[in-house]
């Protein structure tokens, strides 16, 4: 049945077709028949598919001794001649036709043939490239006839097999097919087609026969398909069966060889290994006993941990106790892990460690409280330095880095107590204050007189300076401890780095010892892998070398410290031991970044102490100033207060390196109020003086002349008060300044003293220089504006009751303004020395004031000229050119000019007087020229011209006869119009 079916095509790699598909051999009568292709034997050959692989491509496991290769096939002569695996060609095969020299003869290259390279075929390939592409495209469109026949045969066979198998119902192909299942049975044998009433009808017989034939057909289809598959794999199946017997023989030989090898191995073990191994096991047992003894000693040391910790805590050795607890916990986790008797010791040590943390925090809080609240005098600056160092070491060891916050809180409370204590001590010596009636400190300070309160303030300043010195000393100790711990950590890191290099050298030296111990561990090891034995050997050696020596010694050291510590445990030796303990427990210490943060916090805490001290002093200052008593201080008292505050601020800045601004700000606020009151008092005083000023020349007392002389010498200060006594010097009419005479009123003399008071106040309180400059500018502006209202505006007629504002009043006002203008640059220079460079912009106020004063002086001069101008217009309008000469009009003009000169010549300087009369003369010439033009008098030498010349000569002679006007060029020729 299998022979009636043709085999399916088998794909072969590297075959004749493009897709590597070969068809099975055909009948010998076929003109294109080929010899049958032999399949390779295989234990489990695969089904033929169309994926390009043959039936037996893989090697045969059973017939390995006779493996088929590609060189076993018969190929053409060129392939055999080019075989690289044959060392020598078979002479009986090749030389029988071509001779003996066939294999030895070398074919020499022809001298007539050139060396051909790929570049010689370049033009041909370029020419044929287009044709080749067209040919490949045609091959894809029109396949080969043989390929088409092979593909069609394969397709038809597959489709025929698939069509036959598809006739079989799917239920027979299911893997869980079982006729015992009623549903399956009813599906395969549909009894519904038969008569269920009993008996067999002809129809039932036909149906049963039809069903039987149908099932027989299904059986035939399946058998044909199975036979086809068996026919494809028959050769490999029979080959595997024949190889089975050879495999069984080989297995029997192998079994006998293994039995012989085992016998020899057992004899070697009995003769050579059992005795040495027994000795090695004994040595290992001894080592284990030693390790057990060491472990028991370690357990005994751990058992004494709690009593030792209690003993260390009794002497405040917190660092040693914490290090002992950490070492014990490390031992419990590494060496004694799983010991039943120590199962609760770890939790007990943790609770004990938490208790130590609380004890250290409470102890540090008590230390800070006792240190900051003790007497500030007659005691050392640092209280119990060793105790403080121990506490700081312990807190750092536990990473309790917030201990400085505790110190800060205690510092604030102590600062409040310092103020309270200072005020209470001073109140005890003041009988006027009843502490039972006046209970509040602020009220008590307001009842005090200024000297009493100032004494309290100085005591507070002194106490706070001692307080800050103590805090700085304590923080320096804390800072030194942190720096030493940081330095020890860095040294420890360097030792670890150098130790790692040394350990690398030791590892190379002990490699042989490790190898021997690893071999011993392997021989006695009961595990499966040698890596486990090697790891155990290394761990055992590391445990014996490191942990047993270091851990045990650290516990013994902790016990020794607990047993040998006493009240004097804060000495240098314990300090060094704490340092060593820290180096051992470096992993518990804060990082370098955290250490640096603590160092910065100590400096910040010192700055905070300075700020707190200033804030408490501000409370004292504001409590006194609440009712405005500080604003009512005299300049000397406020200067004393300012100097005391500045001295305290300067001392704290030098001590703490902190520029605190709260106290200076409070003083500045009080200074602003003081400046406001100071300015308002003097401005009011100046207003009263101006309102009562009659603008008459005042005599200059000798003290004011001395004041002016001191200013000229560069002393911009108020002179010291002289003891009252007889002064033989009499007042003078003028104020002499640099050889010039200044006729002044009494208000200006007091104004000079007032702005000297401003300058003196700036000397005493430099911080108010800007505010004082603004107020002085306002004062000078007020004097200028008010004097203008009183003189130029004629306000003095109503305020003082003057009948008229005379030219003498105007000239005196102008001279007073000139005196103020003289001192403005001096005041400006003085203030410039007291200001910061960034504050120089406020000096522009003096420039504006100088301009205003000069404008005022110019207006007064213009007013004097205007007075004479109106006089000239009134008198010259009645002028007639007729005898007698000089005319009455010119006599009146000269009389008024003389009066004007008499009024101002003694008040104004000579240059200003000359300039003023030049302007008056110009006004006279203008009015005279207009009148002559109106009268028709011209420069023609006639009688009228002669009369005018006589009057003008009279006018010129009278004017030039006046004092300081002798050389004045009147230029009277300008009165005549030019001839046309």
ZAMARGU-4260 file (C-alpha; in steps of 0.2 Angstrom, whole numbers, plus 5000, padded with zeros to 4 digits):
<rodrens>
0) 5000/5000/5000 | 5015/5011/5003 | 5022/5008/4986 | 5007/5014/4977 | 5010/5031/4983
5) 5024/5042/4978 | 5035/5051/4990 | 5033/5069/4994 | 5047/5080/4987 | 5062/5082/4999
10) 5070/5099/5000 | 5089/5098/4999 | 5101/5113/5003 | 5112/5119/4989 | 5103/5109/4975
15) 5100/5112/4957 | 5085/5123/4959 | 5084/5141/4965 | 5073/5136/4980 | 5083/5120/4984
20) 5068/5108/4980 | 5072/5091/4972 | 5059/5079/4967 | 5059/5061/4971 | 5066/5049/4957
25) 5054/5044/4943 | 5052/5028/4933 | 5067/5022/4923 | 5057/5025/4907 | 5056/5043/4910
30) 5069/5052/4899 | 5073/5064/4913 | 5075/5050/4927 | 5089/5052/4939 | 5097/5039/4951
35) 5088/5038/4968 | 5094/5049/4981 | 5099/5040/4997 | 5092/5048/5014 | 5104/5049/5029
40) 5099/5038/5043 | 5092/5047/5058 | 5085/5041/5075 | 5070/5053/5074 | 5068/5059/5056
45) 5057/5074/5053 | 5042/5076/5042 | 5046/5082/5025 | 5042/5101/5023 | 5045/5114/5011
50) 5057/5124/5022 | 5073/5120/5013 | 5080/5106/5025 | 5081/5087/5021 | 5076/5073/5031
55) 5092/5068/5039 | 5103/5084/5040 | 5108/5081/5058 | 5121/5069/5064 | 5116/5051/5069
60) 5119/5048/5088 | 5118/5029/5086 | 5129/5027/5070 | 5143/5039/5076 | 5157/5028/5070
65) 5151/5028/5052 | 5145/5046/5050 | 5141/5052/5033 | 5149/5068/5026 | 5148/5078/5010
70) 5165/5070/5006 | 5158/5053/5005 | 5148/5057/4990 | 5155/5055/4972 | 5158/5071/4964
75) 5167/5077/4948 | 5185/5077/4945 | 5189/5095/4948 | 5181/5094/4966 | 5191/5079/4970
80) 5207/5087/4964 | 5204/5102/4974 | 5201/5092/4990 | 5211/5101/5004 | 5209/5086/5017
85) 5219/5073/5007 | 5237/5074/5011 | 5242/5064/4996 | 5232/5059/4981 | 5229/5041/4977
90) 5241/5037/4963 | 5232/5021/4958 | 5217/5031/4954 | 5224/5046/4945 | 5241/5040/4937
95) 5234/5025/4928 | 5229/5036/4914 | 5240/5051/4915 | 5256/5044/4921 | 5267/5044/4936
100) 5271/5063/4935 | 5254/5069/4936 | 5253/5072/4954 | 5271/5080/4955 | 5271/5091/4940
105) 5267/5110/4942 | 5259/5119/4929 | 5269/5135/4925 | 5259/5151/4921 | 5260/5156/4903
110) 5271/5170/4898 | 5259/5175/4884 | 5244/5177/4895 | 5242/5193/4904 | 5236/5193/4923
115) 5218/5195/4923 | 5210/5205/4937 | 5192/5210/4941 | 5195/5227/4934 | 5197/5219/4916
120) 5179/5213/4917 | 5173/5231/4923 | 5167/5237/4905 | 5159/5220/4902 | 5149/5220/4919
125) 5143/5238/4916 | 5137/5233/4898 | 5128/5217/4904 | 5121/5224/4921 | 5105/5231/4912
130) 5103/5214/4903 | 5105/5204/4919 | 5092/5215/4928 | 5080/5212/4914 | 5084/5193/4914
135) 5081/5192/4933 | 5065/5201/4932 | 5059/5189/4918 | 5064/5174/4928 | 5053/5180/4943
140) 5039/5183/4931 | 5041/5166/4921 | 5048/5152/4932 | 5057/5137/4926 | 5047/5122/4919
145) 5055/5109/4930 | 5052/5120/4945 | 5034/5122/4940 | 5032/5103/4938 | 5040/5100/4955
150) 5029/5113/4964 | 5014/5107/4955 | 5018/5088/4960 | 5021/5093/4978 | 5005/5103/4979
155) 4994/5090/4971 | 5001/5076/4983 | 4999/5087/4998 | 4981/5093/4992 | 4977/5075/4989
160) 4983/5069/5006 | 4974/5083/5015 | 4958/5080/5005 | 4958/5062/5010 | 4961/5066/5028
165) 4948/5079/5028 | 4935/5066/5024 | 4938/5058/5042 | 4928/5067/5055 | 4937/5078/5067
170) 4931/5069/5082 | 4943/5054/5077 | 4958/5066/5077 | 4955/5072/5095 | 4968/5067/5108
175) 4954/5063/5121 | 4944/5052/5109 | 4936/5038/5119 | 4921/5027/5115 | 4918/5025/5133
180) 4911/5042/5133 | 4892/5042/5130 | 4892/5058/5120 | 4907/5052/5109 | 4899/5035/5107
185) 4882/5042/5101 | 4892/5054/5089 | 4902/5039/5081 | 4887/5027/5081 | 4871/5037/5078
190) 4858/5025/5085 | 4845/5038/5081 | 4845/5031/5063 | 4840/5014/5068 | 4822/5009/5073
195) 4821/5009/5092 | 4805/4999/5093 | 4814/4983/5092 | 4817/4971/5077 | 4827/4974/5062
200) 4820/4982/5046 | 4828/4982/5029 | 4831/5000/5032 | 4841/4997/5048 | 4851/4984/5040
205) 4855/4996/5025 | 4860/5010/5037 | 4871/4998/5047 | 4880/4992/5032 | 4882/5010/5026
210) 4889/5015/5043 | 4901/5000/5042 | 4907/5004/5025 | 4909/5022/5030 | 4920/5018/5045
215) 4930/5005/5034 | 4933/5019/5022 | 4939/5031/5036 | 4951/5016/5042 | 4958/5014/5024
220) 4962/5033/5023 | 4971/5033/5039 | 4980/5017/5036 | 4986/5024/5019 | 4992/5040/5027
225) 5001/5030/5040 | 5009/5018/5027 | 5015/5034/5017 | 5023/5041/5033 | 5031/5024/5037
230) 5038/5022/5020 | 5047/5039/5021 | 5055/5033/5038 | 5057/5015/5035 | 5076/5015/5032
235) 5080/5026/5047 | 5069/5015/5058 | 5077/4999/5053 | 5094/5007/5055 | 5090/5012/5073
240) 5084/4995/5077 | 5101/4987/5071 | 5111/5000/5081 | 5102/4996/5097 | 5111/4980/5100
245) 5128/4988/5098 | 5123/5001/5111 | 5119/4988/5123 | 5136/4979/5121 | 5145/4996/5124
250) 5134/4999/5140 | 5139/4982/5147 | 5158/4986/5143 | 5156/5003/5152 | 5148/4995/5167
255) 5162/4982/5169 | 5175/4996/5168 | 5166/5007/5181 | 5166/4992/5193 | 5184/4989/5191
260) 5188/5008/5194 | 5177/5008/5210 | 5186/4993/5217 | 5203/5002/5214 | 5197/5018/5222
265) 5190/5009/5237 | 5207/5000/5239 | 5216/5017/5238 | 5205/5025/5251 | 5207/5010/5263
270) 5226/5011/5261 | 5231/5029/5259 | 5217/5041/5264 | 5208/5035/5280 | 5222/5037/5292
275) 5228/5054/5286 | 5210/5060/5286 | 5207/5054/5303 | 5222/5065/5309 | 5215/5080/5300
280) 5198/5077/5307 | 5206/5077/5324 | 5215/5093/5321 | 5199/5101/5315 | 5190/5095/5331
285) 5203/5103/5341 | 5202/5119/5332 | 5183/5119/5334 | 5185/5116/5353 | 5197/5131/5354
290) 5184/5142/5344 | 5170/5135/5356 | 5181/5140/5371 | 5184/5158/5364 | 5165/5159/5360
295) 5161/5155/5378 | 5173/5168/5385 | 5165/5180/5373 | 5148/5175/5380 | 5154/5178/5397
300) 5161/5195/5393 | 5144/5200/5384 | 5135/5194/5400 | 5144/5207/5410 | 5139/5221/5398
305) 5124/5228/5408 | 5133/5229/5425 | 5148/5238/5416 | 5136/5250/5408 | 5128/5254/5424
310) 5145/5257/5432 | 5151/5269/5418 | 5134/5279/5419 | 5137/5281/5437 | 5153/5291/5433
315) 5145/5300/5418 | 5156/5290/5406 | 5142/5291/5392 | 5154/5288/5378 | 5162/5273/5385
320) 5144/5266/5389 | 5138/5269/5372 | 5153/5261/5364 | 5151/5246/5375 | 5133/5244/5370
325) 5137/5246/5352 | 5151/5233/5353 | 5140/5221/5362 | 5126/5223/5349 | 5138/5220/5335
330) 5144/5204/5344 | 5126/5198/5346 | 5123/5201/5328 | 5139/5193/5321 | 5147/5181/5333
335) 5132/5176/5345 | 5118/5176/5333 | 5105/5163/5337 | 5111/5160/5356 | 5095/5157/5365
340) 5100/5164/5381 | 5104/5181/5373 | 5088/5182/5364 | 5082/5197/5374 | 5099/5206/5377
345) 5098/5215/5360 | 5081/5224/5365 | 5087/5227/5382 | 5103/5236/5375 | 5092/5246/5364
350) 5081/5252/5378 | 5097/5256/5388 | 5104/5266/5374 | 5088/5276/5373 | 5089/5279/5391
355) 5107/5285/5390 | 5101/5297/5376 | 5088/5305/5388 | 5100/5306/5402 | 5113/5315/5391
360) 5100/5327/5385 | 5094/5331/5402 | 5111/5332/5409 | 5116/5344/5395 | 5101/5355/5399
365) 5105/5355/5418 | 5123/5360/5413 | 5118/5374/5402 | 5105/5380/5415 | 5118/5380/5429
370) 5132/5387/5418 | 5121/5402/5412 | 5112/5406/5428 | 5127/5407/5439 | 5135/5423/5445
375) 5144/5432/5431 | 5159/5437/5442 | 5172/5429/5453 | 5170/5412/5444 | 5179/5403/5430
380) 5172/5406/5413 | 5169/5387/5409 | 5160/5377/5422 | 5166/5359/5423 | 5175/5358/5406
385) 5178/5339/5407 | 5159/5336/5410 | 5155/5347/5395 | 5167/5338/5384 | 5160/5321/5389
390) 5142/5327/5386 | 5147/5334/5369 | 5156/5318/5364 | 5141/5307/5369 | 5128/5318/5360
395) 5139/5318/5344 | 5141/5299/5346 | 5122/5297/5346 | 5120/5310/5332 | 5110/5321/5344
400) 5115/5336/5334 | 5101/5348/5341 | 5109/5350/5358 | 5114/5368/5353 | 5095/5372/5352
405) 5094/5367/5371 | 5108/5379/5375 | 5100/5392/5364 | 5083/5391/5374 | 5092/5392/5391
410) 5102/5406/5384 | 5087/5416/5381 | 5079/5413/5398 | 5096/5418/5406 | 5096/5434/5396
415) 5079/5439/5403 | 5085/5435/5420 | 5100/5446/5419 | 5089/5462/5415 | 5077/5457/5429
420) 5092/5455/5441 | 5101/5471/5436 | 5085/5482/5438 | 5081/5473/5455 | 5098/5477/5462
425) 5097/5495/5457 | 5079/5497/5464 | 5085/5491/5481 | 5096/5506/5483 | 5082/5519/5477
430) 5071/5524/5492 | 5059/5533/5481 | 5053/5517/5473 | 5041/5506/5483 | 5042/5488/5475
435) 5026/5483/5483 | 5016/5497/5474 | 5026/5497/5458 | 5028/5479/5453 | 5032/5480/5435
440) 5050/5483/5429 | 5045/5495/5416 | 5036/5506/5428 | 5050/5506/5440 | 5062/5511/5426
445) 5051/5525/5421 | 5050/5532/5439 | 5069/5533/5440 | 5078/5549/5436 | 5089/5549/5421
450) 5106/5546/5430 | 5098/5532/5440 | 5091/5524/5424 | 5107/5527/5415 | 5117/5518/5429
455) 5105/5503/5427 | 5108/5503/5408 | 5127/5503/5411 | 5125/5488/5423 | 5115/5479/5410
460) 5128/5482/5397 | 5142/5476/5408 | 5132/5460/5413 | 5129/5456/5395 | 5147/5458/5391
465) 5152/5445/5404 | 5137/5434/5399 | 5143/5434/5381 | 5161/5431/5386 | 5155/5415/5395
470) 5145/5409/5381 | 5159/5412/5369 | 5171/5401/5380 | 5158/5387/5382 | 5155/5387/5363
475) 5174/5387/5360 | 5175/5371/5370 | 5161/5363/5360 | 5169/5368/5344 | 5186/5361/5349
480) 5177/5344/5353 | 5169/5344/5336 | 5185/5348/5328 | 5195/5335/5337 | 5181/5322/5332
485) 5182/5328/5314 | 5201/5326/5314 | 5200/5309/5322 | 5188/5303/5308 | 5200/5310/5295
490) 5215/5301/5303 | 5205/5285/5304 | 5200/5286/5285 | 5218/5288/5281 | 5223/5273/5292
495) 5210/5263/5283 | 5216/5267/5266 | 5234/5263/5271 | 5228/5247/5279 | 5219/5242/5264
500) 5235/5243/5254 | 5244/5233/5267 | 5230/5220/5268 | 5233/5217/5249 | 5251/5213/5252
505) 5247/5201/5266 | 5234/5193/5255 | 5247/5189/5242 | 5258/5182/5256 | 5245/5171/5264
510) 5238/5164/5248 | 5247/5147/5250 | 5240/5145/5268 | 5223/5149/5262 | 5225/5136/5248
515) 5230/5123/5260 | 5216/5126/5272 | 5204/5126/5258 | 5210/5109/5253 | 5208/5103/5270
520) 5191/5110/5271 | 5186/5102/5255 | 5192/5085/5261 | 5182/5086/5277 | 5167/5096/5269
525) 5151/5087/5268 | 5143/5098/5255 | 5143/5096/5236 | 5153/5111/5229 | 5171/5116/5233
530) 5167/5134/5232 | 5157/5132/5248 | 5172/5124/5257 | 5183/5138/5251 | 5171/5151/5258
535) 5170/5142/5274 | 5189/5142/5276 | 5190/5160/5272 | 5176/5165/5284 | 5184/5154/5298
540) 5201/5162/5296 | 5194/5180/5295 | 5183/5176/5311 | 5198/5169/5320 | 5210/5184/5315
545) 5198/5199/5316 | 5183/5196/5327 | 5190/5186/5340 | 5204/5198/5343 | 5196/5215/5340
550) 5178/5213/5347 | 5184/5203/5362 | 5197/5216/5366 | 5185/5230/5364 | 5173/5222/5376
555) 5187/5219/5388 | 5192/5237/5386 | 5175/5243/5390 | 5174/5232/5406 | 5191/5238/5411
560) 5186/5257/5409 | 5170/5253/5419 | 5180/5245/5433 | 5194/5257/5434 | 5184/5274/5432
565) 5182/5286/5446 | 5177/5304/5449 | 5193/5310/5440 | 5188/5301/5424 | 5188/5317/5414
570) 5207/5318/5413 | 5218/5317/5398 | 5218/5298/5398 | 5199/5296/5397 | 5199/5310/5384
575) 5211/5300/5373 | 5201/5284/5376 | 5185/5293/5370 | 5194/5298/5355 | 5200/5280/5352
580) 5182/5274/5355 | 5176/5286/5342 | 5188/5280/5329 | 5182/5262/5333 | 5164/5267/5331
585) 5166/5279/5316 | 5150/5272/5308 | 5140/5279/5322 | 5147/5296/5320 | 5140/5310/5310
590) 5146/5313/5293 | 5159/5327/5289 | 5145/5338/5282 | 5135/5336/5298 | 5151/5340/5308
595) 5154/5356/5298 | 5136/5361/5300 | 5138/5359/5319 | 5153/5370/5319 | 5144/5383/5309
600) 5129/5382/5321 | 5141/5386/5336 | 5146/5402/5327 | 5128/5406/5323 | 5123/5403/5341
605) 5136/5416/5347 | 5128/5428/5334 | 5111/5423/5341 | 5118/5427/5359 | 5123/5444/5353
610) 5107/5448/5345 | 5097/5442/5361 | 5108/5453/5372 | 5104/5468/5360 | 5086/5464/5360
615) 5085/5463/5379 | 5094/5480/5380 | 5081/5487/5367 | 5068/5482/5380 | 5076/5492/5393
620) 5078/5507/5381 | 5060/5506/5375 | 5053/5504/5393 | 5061/5520/5397 | 5056/5529/5381
625) 5038/5524/5382 | 5032/5540/5391 | 5043/5551/5380 | 5056/5554/5393 | 5071/5551/5382
630) 5064/5564/5370 | 5065/5577/5383 | 5084/5573/5387 | 5096/5587/5385 | 5109/5586/5371
635) 5123/5581/5384 | 5112/5567/5392 | 5107/5560/5375 | 5125/5561/5369 | 5130/5551/5385
640) 5117/5538/5381 | 5122/5537/5363 | 5140/5534/5368 | 5136/5521/5380 | 5125/5512/5367
645) 5139/5513/5354 | 5152/5507/5366 | 5142/5492/5370 | 5138/5488/5352 | 5156/5490/5347
650) 5162/5478/5361 | 5149/5465/5357 | 5154/5466/5339 | 5172/5463/5343 | 5168/5449/5355
655) 5155/5440/5344 | 5160/5446/5326 | 5142/5450/5324 | 5135/5467/5318 | 5119/5468/5328
660) 5107/5481/5322 | 5092/5480/5334 | 5100/5491/5348 | 5107/5503/5335 | 5090/5504/5327
665) 5081/5508/5343 | 5094/5521/5347 | 5092/5528/5330 | 5073/5529/5332 | 5075/5538/5349
670) 5088/5549/5340 | 5076/5553/5327 | 5063/5558/5340 | 5077/5568/5349 | 5082/5577/5333
675) 5064/5581/5329 | 5062/5589/5346 | 5079/5597/5345 | 5075/5605/5329 | 5057/5610/5333
680) 5064/5619/5349 | 5077/5628/5339 | 5065/5632/5325 | 5052/5639/5337 | 5066/5649/5345
685) 5072/5656/5329 | 5054/5660/5324 | 5051/5670/5340 | 5068/5679/5338 | 5063/5684/5320
690) 5046/5690/5325 | 5053/5701/5338 | 5068/5707/5327 | 5067/5726/5323 | 5081/5724/5310
695) 5093/5736/5318 | 5112/5734/5320 | 5116/5725/5336 | 5132/5725/5346 | 5143/5709/5345
700) 5147/5702/5363 | 5165/5696/5365 | 5159/5678/5367 | 5151/5678/5349 | 5167/5685/5342
705) 5177/5671/5351 | 5164/5659/5344 | 5167/5665/5326 | 5186/5665/5329 | 5185/5646/5334
710) 5176/5643/5318 | 5189/5652/5308 | 5202/5641/5317 | 5193/5625/5311 | 5184/5620/5327
715) 5166/5618/5322 | 5160/5615/5340 | 5153/5625/5354 | 5166/5632/5366 | 5166/5626/5384
720) 5156/5636/5396 | 5167/5648/5405 | 5165/5651/5424 | 5155/5666/5426 | 5166/5681/5431
725) 5170/5699/5426 | 5174/5701/5407 | 5183/5717/5403 | 5180/5716/5385 | 5166/5727/5378
730) 5154/5723/5364 | 5159/5728/5347 | 5149/5736/5333 | 5154/5723/5319 | 5158/5705/5319
735) 5175/5703/5312 | 5178/5687/5301 | 5194/5686/5291 | 5197/5704/5291 | 5179/5709/5285
740) 5166/5718/5295 | 5149/5711/5296 | 5135/5722/5303 | 5122/5710/5310 | 5106/5709/5320
745) 5105/5699/5336 | 5095/5685/5328 | 5109/5681/5316 | 5121/5679/5331 | 5110/5667/5339
750) 5108/5658/5322 | 5127/5655/5322 | 5126/5647/5339 | 5111/5637/5334 | 5119/5629/5319
755) 5135/5626/5329 | 5123/5616/5341 | 5118/5606/5326 | 5136/5603/5321 | 5140/5598/5339
760) 5126/5586/5340 | 5132/5578/5324 | 5150/5576/5332 | 5142/5568/5347 | 5130/5557/5337
765) 5137/5553/5320 | 5122/5541/5316 | 5110/5556/5315 | 5121/5566/5303 | 5109/5564/5288
770) 5093/5568/5298 | 5102/5583/5307 | 5108/5589/5290 | 5090/5589/5283 | 5084/5598/5299
775) 5098/5611/5298 | 5093/5614/5280 | 5075/5617/5285 | 5081/5629/5298 | 5091/5639/5286
780) 5077/5639/5273 | 5065/5645/5287 | 5077/5659/5291 | 5078/5664/5273 | 5060/5664/5270
785) 5055/5672/5286 | 5067/5686/5284 | 5061/5689/5267 | 5043/5690/5273 | 5048/5702/5286
790) 5060/5714/5277 | 5056/5713/5258 | 5038/5708/5261 | 5036/5722/5274 | 5029/5709/5287
795) 5039/5718/5301 | 5027/5733/5300 | 5013/5723/5307 | 5023/5710/5317 | 5035/5722/5326
800) 5027/5738/5323 | 5040/5747/5312 | 5034/5762/5303 | 5043/5758/5287 | 5056/5747/5280
805) 5071/5758/5277 | 5086/5756/5266 | 5096/5753/5281 | 5085/5739/5286 | 5087/5731/5269
810) 5106/5733/5269 | 5107/5725/5286 | 5096/5711/5280 | 5107/5708/5265 | 5123/5708/5276
815) 5116/5696/5288 | 5111/5684/5273 | 5129/5686/5267 | 5136/5681/5284 | 5125/5665/5283
820) 5131/5662/5265 | 5149/5663/5271 | 5146/5649/5284 | 5136/5637/5273 | 5152/5630/5264
825) 5160/5627/5281 | 5145/5618/5288 | 5144/5608/5272 | 5162/5602/5274 | 5159/5598/5292
830) 5144/5587/5288 | 5154/5579/5273 | 5166/5572/5285 | 5152/5564/5295 | 5143/5556/5281
835) 5146/5540/5271 | 5151/5541/5253 | 5134/5534/5248 | 5125/5548/5258 | 5134/5563/5249
840) 5119/5566/5238 | 5110/5575/5253 | 5124/5588/5252 | 5115/5595/5237 | 5103/5604/5250
845) 5117/5616/5254 | 5118/5621/5236 | 5100/5625/5234 | 5101/5635/5250 | 5116/5645/5244
850) 5106/5649/5228 | 5091/5654/5238 | 5101/5665/5249 | 5110/5673/5234 | 5094/5676/5225
855) 5087/5684/5241 | 5103/5696/5242 | 5100/5700/5224 | 5082/5704/5227 | 5087/5716/5241
860) 5100/5725/5230 | 5086/5726/5217 | 5075/5733/5230 | 5087/5747/5234 | 5090/5751/5216
865) 5071/5751/5213 | 5069/5764/5228 | 5081/5776/5220 | 5073/5772/5203 | 5056/5778/5208
870) 5064/5793/5216 | 5073/5798/5200 | 5057/5796/5190 | 5047/5807/5202 | 5060/5821/5203
875) 5067/5821/5185 | 5049/5822/5178 | 5049/5840/5185 | 5066/5845/5179 | 5067/5861/5168
880) 5083/5867/5160 | 5083/5885/5167 | 5093/5895/5179 | 5098/5896/5193 | 5111/5882/5192
885) 5113/5869/5199 | 5094/5866/5199 | 5084/5861/5213 | 5080/5845/5205 | 5098/5840/5205
890) 5101/5846/5222 | 5087/5835/5228 | 5094/5820/5219 | 5111/5823/5226 | 5104/5824/5243
895) 5095/5808/5242 | 5110/5799/5235 | 5120/5806/5250 | 5107/5799/5262 | 5107/5782/5253
900) 5126/5781/5254 | 5126/5786/5272 | 5113/5772/5276 | 5122/5758/5267 | 5141/5762/5267
905) 5144/5757/5285 | 5134/5741/5282 | 5139/5734/5265 | 5157/5731/5259 | 5165/5743/5248
910) 5164/5733/5232 | 5145/5730/5234 | 5142/5748/5238 | 5151/5753/5222 | 5141/5740/5212
915) 5125/5746/5219 | 5129/5764/5215 | 5134/5760/5198 | 5117/5752/5195 | 5109/5768/5203
920) 5119/5779/5192 | 5113/5769/5177 | 5095/5771/5182 | 5098/5790/5185 | 5106/5792/5167
925) 5091/5783/5159 | 5078/5794/5167 | 5088/5810/5164 | 5090/5805/5146 | 5072/5802/5144
930) 5068/5819/5152 | 5081/5828/5140 | 5074/5819/5125 | 5056/5825/5131 | 5063/5843/5133
935) 5072/5842/5116 | 5089/5847/5124 | 5103/5840/5113 | 5121/5840/5113 | 5123/5856/5102
940) 5133/5867/5113 | 5118/5879/5115 | 5113/5888/5131 | 5102/5873/5137 | 5116/5861/5133
945) 5127/5872/5144 | 5114/5872/5158 | 5112/5853/5158 | 5131/5851/5158 | 5132/5862/5174
950) 5119/5851/5183 | 5128/5835/5177 | 5144/5841/5184 | 5136/5846/5200 | 5129/5828/5201
955) 5145/5820/5197 | 5155/5830/5209 | 5143/5826/5223 | 5143/5807/5219 | 5162/5806/5218
960) 5164/5815/5234 | 5155/5801/5243 | 5166/5789/5253 | 5173/5774/5242 | 5165/5781/5226
965) 5180/5793/5222 | 5185/5782/5207 | 5168/5777/5201 | 5166/5780/5183 | 5149/5788/5180
970) 5151/5790/5161 | 5138/5804/5160 | 5141/5806/5141 | 5128/5792/5138 | 5114/5804/5143
975) 5115/5813/5126 | 5107/5806/5110 | 5118/5804/5095 | 5116/5817/5082 | 5107/5811/5067
</rodrens>
